[in-house]
């Protein structure tokens, strides 16, 4: 594996994992008052576009990281609606 691809996977893993504590906190507390709905929606759209970019350019690190991040954001959006 090329070094640059490895860097891409590590960067993607770190940015994706950064959402996990927020998802866990919201899940445990059943509370999302401190999360901005507008930020979550805009971020989800941005991540979706990054996923499309990754598909179009054939960049697996971009595709993998953003698909997982998109799922985590969808979970947060669902909790934001369910637990305002």
Buried (B, 14 or more C-beta within 10 A) or exposed (E): EEEEEEEBBEEBBEBBEEBEEBBEEBBEEEEBEEBEEEEBEEBBEBBBEBBEEBBEEEBBBBBBBBBBBBBBBEBBBEBBEEBE
